[in-house]
Amino acid sequence: MKARNFRYIRPASLKHAYRILAESGGDAVPVAGGQSLLAGLNMRLSAPKLLVDIGDLKELTGQSNADGTMRLGALTRHAELLHSELVKKHVPLLVRAAAHIGHVAIRNRGTLGGSLAYADPAAELPACAVALGATLVLGNLKGERDVEAEDFFKGLFETDLKPGELIVAVKFPVMQAGTSIGFAELARRQGDFALVGLAAVATMQRDRIGNARLAYFGCVDRAKVAQSVSAAVAGLTTPLADGAAFEAAIRADLAPDDMAGLRADTKLHMATVLTRRVLNSLSERAAA
Ligand SMILES: Cc1cc2nc3c(=O)[nH]c(=O)nc-3n(C[C@H](O)[C@H](O)[C@H](O)COP(=O)(O)OP(=O)(O)OC[C@H]3O[C@@H](n4cnc5c(N)ncnc54)[C@H](O)[C@@H]3O)c2cc1C
């Protein structure tokens, strides 16, 4: 299939983009890397009259680290996450996650802002943003506002973005000493979207898990902290031999649907196995 006809514009500045979006009366959508949007247009899942290409806007780029916060422009490509020394040092969870996103061509074009705005419940970066306690900077003609990642994701492919608003940047707390990260996913093939995935951030006292923030993807309706599992794993000592301590909590937090060739029960079992693997990797990775 081919997309319906649309007009295309490449604004010269962020302000210009805001003005076009505000004046379009809902007929325009922004396009960044195009890796999700263009596939949807070709399948005629949506038919906007105007595409506003924000992919060259300098105001949406850049990486900076100050006052315990790493700020990444919305146009940060997945490949940049993989290769940035600043990201490796201060937000290593994003490096772990980016390696699992699609294939090289997708990582070269796809952007952080696009992934968060699209809010696919099987995507890696929304779960990481929630687990890390990130803050999104959203902007429009009237100014900017900050929204916690946990409040940004409202439901299946639904976010707090208002018409005409753009994600400008994302602010991540830099990794502190004594904090550990864990990440793993199970997919049918390398590069496929995850069937079950987990991003975890936890404080560690030697091998004992302290405060934990666990966010699943591929088996939830939106990126959110798995409250019951996060509470159940606090105080556990790794390595864990099995998932008995948090199996019931996984059933309370996750509600996967049956899908072709994979029952919901199997997904819950996969989530339990994955959680144990991720928790057992935490102590090895605690920041010095
Ligand atoms: C074959 C294939 C495999 C993939 N595998 C994975 C995978 O394993 N994991 C994964 O997470 N993703 C995967 N993706 C999706 C990919 O990561 C996309 O790059 C990402 O989801 C969207 O980023 P983008 O910049 O391409 O956004 P676009 O496609 O340009 O836009 C996506 C949506 O976000 C909106 N948008 C974009 N930028 C902004 C902004 N700054 N502010 C407000 N709204 C904005 C657009 O209007 C659109 O609605 C895959 C894609 C393909 C084609």
The ligand as an SDF file (V2000), in Angstrom:
LIG
                    3D

 53 58  0  0  0  0  0  0  0  0999 V2000
   11.4660   -2.6530   11.0370 C   0  0  0  0  0  0  0  0  0  0  0  0
   11.3780   -1.7800   12.2710 C   0  0  0  0  0  0  0  0  0  0  0  0
   11.7600   -2.3110   13.4970 C   0  0  0  0  0  0  0  0  0  0  0  0
   11.7010   -1.5180   14.6470 C   0  0  0  0  0  0  0  0  0  0  0  0
   12.0600   -2.0820   15.8220 N   0  0  0  0  0  0  0  0  0  0  0  0
   11.9660   -1.3420   16.9420 C   0  0  0  0  0  0  0  0  0  0  0  0
   12.3090   -1.8870   18.2090 C   0  0  0  0  0  0  0  0  0  0  0  0
   12.7390   -3.0410   18.3230 O   0  0  0  0  0  0  0  0  0  0  0  0
   12.1650   -1.0960   19.3000 N   0  0  0  0  0  0  0  0  0  0  0  0
   11.6940    0.2140   19.2140 C   0  0  0  0  0  0  0  0  0  0  0  0
   11.5660    0.8790   20.2320 O   0  0  0  0  0  0  0  0  0  0  0  0
   11.3720    0.7420   18.0220 N   0  0  0  0  0  0  0  0  0  0  0  0
   11.4980    0.0200   16.8980 C   0  0  0  0  0  0  0  0  0  0  0  0
   11.1630    0.5840   15.7120 N   0  0  0  0  0  0  0  0  0  0  0  0
   10.6810    1.9880   15.6970 C   0  0  0  0  0  0  0  0  0  0  0  0
   11.8420    2.9600   15.6990 C   0  0  0  0  0  0  0  0  0  0  0  0
   12.5700    2.8910   16.8770 O   0  0  0  0  0  0  0  0  0  0  0  0
   11.3760    4.4280   15.5690 C   0  0  0  0  0  0  0  0  0  0  0  0
   12.5100    5.1200   15.2320 O   0  0  0  0  0  0  0  0  0  0  0  0
   10.8290    5.1320   16.7710 C   0  0  0  0  0  0  0  0  0  0  0  0
    9.8000    4.3970   17.3360 O   0  0  0  0  0  0  0  0  0  0  0  0
   10.2150    6.4830   16.3530 C   0  0  0  0  0  0  0  0  0  0  0  0
   11.2340    7.3970   16.1480 O   0  0  0  0  0  0  0  0  0  0  0  0
   11.2290    8.3050   14.8370 P   0  0  0  0  0  0  0  0  0  0  0  0
   12.1700    9.4160   15.1050 O   0  0  0  0  0  0  0  0  0  0  0  0
   11.4780    7.4760   13.6490 O   0  0  0  0  0  0  0  0  0  0  0  0
    9.7390    8.8900   14.8480 O   0  0  0  0  0  0  0  0  0  0  0  0
    8.7410    9.1880   13.6500 P   0  0  0  0  0  0  0  0  0  0  0  0
    8.4040    7.9290   12.9390 O   0  0  0  0  0  0  0  0  0  0  0  0
    9.2230   10.3230   12.8460 O   0  0  0  0  0  0  0  0  0  0  0  0
    7.4870    9.6690   14.5070 O   0  0  0  0  0  0  0  0  0  0  0  0
    6.7820    8.7680   15.3480 C   0  0  0  0  0  0  0  0  0  0  0  0
    5.6410    9.5410   16.0430 C   0  0  0  0  0  0  0  0  0  0  0  0
    6.1780   10.4880   16.9520 O   0  0  0  0  0  0  0  0  0  0  0  0
    5.8140   11.8270   16.6010 C   0  0  0  0  0  0  0  0  0  0  0  0
    7.0070   12.6270   16.8790 N   0  0  0  0  0  0  0  0  0  0  0  0
    8.2690   12.4160   16.4400 C   0  0  0  0  0  0  0  0  0  0  0  0
    9.1300   13.2570   17.0330 N   0  0  0  0  0  0  0  0  0  0  0  0
    8.3920   14.0340   17.8560 C   0  0  0  0  0  0  0  0  0  0  0  0
    8.7120   15.0930   18.7710 C   0  0  0  0  0  0  0  0  0  0  0  0
    9.9630   15.5330   18.9550 N   0  0  0  0  0  0  0  0  0  0  0  0
    7.7000   15.6720   19.4780 N   0  0  0  0  0  0  0  0  0  0  0  0
    6.4190   15.2310   19.3230 C   0  0  0  0  0  0  0  0  0  0  0  0
    6.0620   14.2300   18.4880 N   0  0  0  0  0  0  0  0  0  0  0  0
    7.0380   13.6430   17.7750 C   0  0  0  0  0  0  0  0  0  0  0  0
    5.3970   11.7700   15.1400 C   0  0  0  0  0  0  0  0  0  0  0  0
    4.4330   12.7530   14.8310 O   0  0  0  0  0  0  0  0  0  0  0  0
    4.7940   10.3650   15.0640 C   0  0  0  0  0  0  0  0  0  0  0  0
    3.4780   10.3800   15.5520 O   0  0  0  0  0  0  0  0  0  0  0  0
   11.2440   -0.1670   14.5570 C   0  0  0  0  0  0  0  0  0  0  0  0
   10.8720    0.3830   13.3100 C   0  0  0  0  0  0  0  0  0  0  0  0
   10.9580   -0.4190   12.1740 C   0  0  0  0  0  0  0  0  0  0  0  0
   10.5680    0.1920   10.8610 C   0  0  0  0  0  0  0  0  0  0  0  0
  1  2  1  0
  2  3  1  0
  2 52  2  0
  3  4  2  0
  4  5  1  0
  4 50  1  0
  5  6  2  0
  6  7  1  0
  6 13  1  0
  7  8  2  0
  7  9  1  0
  9 10  1  0
 10 11  2  0
 10 12  1  0
 12 13  2  0
 13 14  1  0
 14 15  1  0
 14 50  1  0
 15 16  1  0
 16 17  1  0
 16 18  1  0
 18 19  1  0
 18 20  1  0
 20 21  1  0
 20 22  1  0
 22 23  1  0
 23 24  1  0
 24 25  2  0
 24 26  1  0
 24 27  1  0
 27 28  1  0
 28 29  2  0
 28 30  1  0
 28 31  1  0
 31 32  1  0
 32 33  1  0
 33 34  1  0
 33 48  1  0
 34 35  1  0
 35 36  1  0
 35 46  1  0
 36 37  1  0
 36 45  1  0
 37 38  2  0
 38 39  1  0
 39 40  1  0
 39 45  2  0
 40 41  1  0
 40 42  2  0
 42 43  1  0
 43 44  2  0
 44 45  1  0
 46 47  1  0
 46 48  1  0
 48 49  1  0
 50 51  2  0
 51 52  1  0
 52 53  1  0
M  END
$$$$
